[in-house]
Amino acid sequence: MADEEPLLPAEDPPEPPSTHWRNGAAFWILGLCNNLPYVVMLSAARDILEPRPGAQVPTPHGNGSRYDCNPVSTGAVLLADVLPTLLIKLAAPFVVHLLPYNSRVVGAALCAWGSFALVTSAAGMAASLGVRVGLGGGWVVLASTASGLGEVTFLALASGYPRVGVSCWSSGTGAAGLGGALAYGGLLQAGLPLPHALLPAVGLPLLTLLSYFFLLLPPPRPTEPPPTPAVGLTPGEKWRVTKGVVHQAGPLAVVYFAEYFINQGLLELLYFPASALTHNEQYRWYQLLYQAGVFASRSSLRCLRLRRVGLLALLQVLNAVVLLVAVVIPFLPGLAVAFAMVGGEGLVGGAAYANAFLNVAEEAAPEGREFAMTVASVADTVGVALAGGAALGVHGFFCPPA
C-alpha cells in the first residue's frame, strides 16, 4: 500500500448521496453569491456610463458617430471592477495562508455587504457628479474585493472535495452570470432606476455565510481540515507547482483576454441602428446571451471533459478577430448573427474556465493542490485586466473626442 499513487479528487471513494448533494448545493450557492455582483456590474456598464441628469460630460452623448459612442468606454467599468480582484489574487499565493478559511469567508461577506450598503449613497452622488463617482465609488471596489477574495478561497477549498466541488462551484458562477443579467434587465424594465436595481442582492452575503457554515460539510477524507495553500511548501516546491499549472492557466488567460476584449471593447461598438432595440437594450441582450452560454458550458463537466484548453483559446481569439472586423467593416447581415456569435463566445469561455480548474485540481499532487488552484485563479483575472486596457484603446480609436 505504501507504493500506491495518491488518489486524485475524481478518484476518491464516492460520498453518500446526501453528503454529495449537500456539498454540491453549498458550492453552487457559493459560486452564485460570489459572482453575481461582478456580473451585474458589467451588465450595467453602458447604463452606468449614461450621463446623469445635470452631469457635465466632455462630449455630447453619441459623439455623432455610427457607433453611438459613450464618452467613456465600458472597459473603464471593467477595470474598476477587476483591478481590486487582480491585486488580491496576485497577493494571495504569498499571504493567504495567514488567514484561516473562516476569516476569509467572513471578510468576503462583509466586503460584499458593504458594497451594497453604499449603493444608495453612490446613486445620490452619481446624479450630481456624473460617471467618475460611479466608477470610483467604494461600492465597486468592495464588490470586486469580495469577489476576488471569495474566488481565491472557494476554489482552494473546492480542491479538497471530489469533483463535485469544482463542478458545482463552476456551475454556480455560471448561474450568477445568467441570473444577474436577467434580474438586472428585468428590474430596469419594471421601472426600478439604476443603481436601485442592484439592491435586491443585499441578501447575498448572508446566504454565503449560511451556505458555508451550515450547509457545507467537511472534506470527505478522514483527515484534519485541509491546510491553507502555503503551509508545508518550500519556495522550490511552490515554483514547481506554479510551472505545473502554466499549460492550463496560460490558455485560460488568452481565452479571458479575447472574451472580455469582445465584451467590454467591441460589443458597445457593434451597434445595429435599424433594430427595434435601443443601443443600451442591444448591449444588455449581448450580455444576457453571453451569460447564457457561460452558464451552459460551466455546467457541462458531467457531459464534456477537455484535458487541454488550448483549442478553446484559439477559437476565442478567432471570434474576437471576426467581431473586430465586423466593427471596422459592418458585414454582419443582422443583429441575430451577432447574438449567435456572442452566445458562442460564452460557451467557449465557460468551457475553458470549468475544464481548466478541474484539470488543475486533478493533476496537482495533494500537498500542492490548494496552492495550484490559488495560482491558477490569477490567470483569468490577468486576461480580464489586460482586456480592459485594450478596450479603452479601441474605444479611443473608434470614438475620438469631438
N, C-alpha and C positions, 0 to 999 in steps of 0.2 A: 504493500500500500504506500510505502514511503516514496516510491518512484512514480506514482501516478501524477499526471498533469493536473494542475489546478482547474477546477470547473469554471467555465465562463457563465455569465448571467443567464444566457439562453439555455444552458445545460443543467441548471440547478434542478433539484428534485421539485416536482410540481407542488404548489401550495394547495391547501384545502380550498375548495371553491369559494367559501365565504371570505376567507382571507384574501384570495386573489381579487375578487370583485371589490372588496373594501379598499385595498391598496390602489387598485386601478381607478376607482372613483375619486380617491383622495388626490392622486397625481393629476387626474383630468381637471378637477376643480382648481387645483393649484396653478396649472397652466393657464386655465381660463382667466382666473383673477389676476395673475401676474401680467399678462399681455394685453388685457382689454384696454387699460388707459392709454398705452402706447399706440395701439391700433386706432382708437377713436381719434387721437390727436392727428394722425396722418390722414384719416378720412376727412377731418375737418380742415385740412390745410388751406384750401382755397377760401373757405369761409373765414378762417382766422385772419387771412391776409386781405379780405374785403375791407375797403375803407369804412370806418365807423362814421356815424353822423357827427359832423363838426370837426372831424380829424383833418389835419393838413397833410396831404400826400405830395410827393415831389412831382408827379406827373398825373395827368388825367387817367382815370381807370380805363383800361383797354388799350391805351398807348397808340391808338389809331392803326394798329397792325392787324393782319388777318389772324394772328394768334390770340387776339383778345387778352393781351398780357396783363397780369397784375404788376404793380410797381415792384414787388419783391417776389422772388422765386419761392415755390413751395419747398425747395431744397433748404431754405432757411429754417422752416419749421422742422424739417428732418434733422438738421444739425443741432438745433436747440433741443430736440427730443432725444438724440442719440449720444451726444458728447458726454454727459454725465455717466451714462451706461458704459461707454468706452473706457473712461477713466477708472471706473470700478473694476471692470474686467481686466484691465492691464495691471492693476494693483493686486487683484485677488490671489494670483499664484504665490505672492510673497507675504501677504498679511492676513489672508482669510483664516488661517489656522489659529489666529489669536482670538477668534470669536467662536463659541460653540454654535451648533445649529439653532438651538432655541433662540439665542440672542439675535442671530441673523434674521430669522423669520420675523421676530417681533419688530426689529428695526425696519425691515422692508414694509411691514404692515403699517407702522407709524408714518413712514415717509409717504406711502400711498394715501393714508387718511389725511395727512397734512396737505397734500396736493389738492384733494377735493375740497378741503376746508377753505382753501384760498381762491376757489373758483369764483365765488360771488364777488369778492373784493376785486379780483382781476377783471371781472366784467365791467364794474363801475369805472375802473381806471382806464380800461381799453377804450371805453366810449369817448373819453375826453382826450386821451393821449395817443391813441392810434395803435398801429401794429407793434411798435417796439416793446410796449409793456406786455402785450400778449405773448410775445416770444420770450422775453427776458424774465417774465414773472416767475416767482418761486414755485408756482403750481406745476409748471412744465418741468423745472429742474427736479423737484421732489418726485414727480411721477416717473421720470427717467431713472432717478436713483433707485426707487423702489423696484422698477422692472429689472435693472441690471443686477442689483443685489439678490433679488429673488431668483433670477435665472441661474446665476453662479451657484447659489445654494441648492436649488431643487434639482438641477442637472447632476451635481455631485452626489446628492442624496439618492437620486434615481439609480445611479450606478451600483448601489448596494442591494438592489432588488433584482428579481428576474426581469425578463424582457418587458413585463407589464409596466415597470416604472418609466422607462424611456418612451415606450409606445403610447401610453396614456397621457403622459406629460405633453408629448408632441401633438397628439390629437386635441388636447385641451387648449394649447396655444393656437391651433388652427381654428378651433371653435371661437376663440376670442376674436380672431380677425373677422370671421363671418358675422358673429353675433354683434360685435361692436359696430361694424359698418351698417348692418340692418337697423340696430337700435338707434344709432345716431341719425340716420336718414329718416327713420320713421318719426322720431321726436321732432325733427325740424319740420317735416311735412305736417305734423299735428299743430304746428304754430309755436313750439317752445323755442325761445331765442337762444342763440349761442352766447355764452357757454353754459347757460342753464340746462341745455340738452345733455350736458355731461354729469349733472348732479345725481341722477339715479344710481350712478356707480359708486356712491359713497359707502354702500354696504359691503363692497368687495373686500376691504381689509379684514373686516370681522369674519367673513366667510373663509378667508385664507387661514386665519388663526384657528377657527373651528375645525377646518379640514386637517390641518397639520397636527394639532394637539389631541383631537378626539376621534378623528376618522382613520388617519394613517396609523398602521401597526408597525412595530419594529421590524427591521430586516429579517428575512426568514432564517438566516443562518444562526445556529445556536452559539453565537459569539457575543462579545461585548459590542456596544454601539460602534458603528463604523468610525474610524479615525478621520480627522479632518485632512484635507489634501496634502498639507506639507509635513505631517507628522511621519517620522521614520524614513524620510527620503533625504539622501545626501545631495549636494549640488550636482554631482555627476549623474546620479540616478534621475534627478529632475530633467537634466539635459537629454538623457536617453529617452525618457517618456515624451518629452517635447518633440524630439525628432521622429518618434514613432507615430505621432498624430498628424504630421505635416501632410501626408498623402491623402488624408481626409479633410483636414482643415483648409489646405490651400485651395482646392477646387470649390469648397464651400464659400470661401471669401470671394472668389470670382463670381460664383452664382449670385451672391448677395450684392456685389457691386453692380452687375448688369441689371439685376432685378430692381434695385432702388434707383438706379440711374433712369430706368424706364418710368418708375412710379412717380418720382419727385422731379425728374428733369424733363421728361418727354410728354407725359400724359397731359400736363396742363397746357402744352402747345399743340397737342393732337386734337384740334377743335374742328367740329363739323357745323358750320353756321346754318346749313339747310335743315338740320334736325329740329324736331319739335322740342327737344330738351335744351334748356339753357346750358351755358358753359359750366356753371357750378354743378348742375344736375348731371351732365355728362361725366364730370370728374368724379362725382360720388358713385356713379354706376361703374366706372372703371375700377374704383377701389373695392366695390362690393363684389364684382365678378372676379377680380384678383383674389380676394379673400376666400371666395367660394372654392376656387381652385386650390388654394393653400390648405384649406380645411380638408378637402377630399384626399389630397396626397399625403398630408401629415397623419391621416387616419388609416393609411393603406398598408401599414407594415405587415399585417397578417396576410395580405394578398400579394404584395410585391416587395421583394428584398433586392437591393442593389449593393454589391460589395464595393464598387468603385463609383464615385460620383463625378469623375472627370467628364463623361459624356454629357451629363446634365449641365456642367459649366459651359461646354461648347454650345449646347442648344440655347442656353440663356443669352450668351454673347451674340449668337446669330439673331435671336429675337430682338435684342437691343439695336443691332445694326439695321435690321429691316425697319423698325419703328423710327429710328433716327432718319433714315432715308425718306420715310413717309412724312416726317415733319418738314424736311427740306423740299421734297417734291411730293405734293399730296396726290399720290397714285392710288391709295386705297379706295375701293369703289363705294364704301359707305361705312357708317358707324358700326354696323353689325360685325363687319370684318375686324375692326379694331377691338370690339368687345371680345370676339373669339380669341384673338391673339393675346389679350390681357388675361383671359381665363387660363390659356395655356401657359402663360408666364407663371401664374400662381401654382399650377400643377407641378411645373419643373422646380420652382423654389421650395415648395413644401416637401417634395420627394427628396431633394438634396438635404434639407435640414434633418428630416426624420432618419434617413439612412446613414448620414454621416455620423450622427451622435450615437446611434445604435452600434455602428461599426466600431467606433472608438471604445465604447463600453465593452464590447465583446473581445476586442483584440488586445486591450491593455491587460497587463498582469494585475492580479487582485490588489497587490500592495500599492500600485501606482494608478489604479483606475480612477479614483476621485480627482487626483491631480491632473490626469489626462483629460477628463471632462471639463475641468476648470480652464485648462489651457485652450482646448478646442473651442470653448464658448467665446473666445476672443475673436475667432475668425469671421463669423458673420457680422459682428459689430464693426470690425475694421472695414469690411467691404461696404457696409452701410454708410459709415462716416466718409469714406472716400467718394462714394456716390453722391453724398450731399454736397461736397465741394465741387464735383463735376457738374451737378445740377445747377449750381449758382453760375458757373461759367457758361453753360448752354443758355441759360436764361439771359445773361448779359449779352450774348452774341445775337440771339434772335429778338430780344426785346430791349434794344439800346434806349437810353433816356431820350425823350423827345427834345 
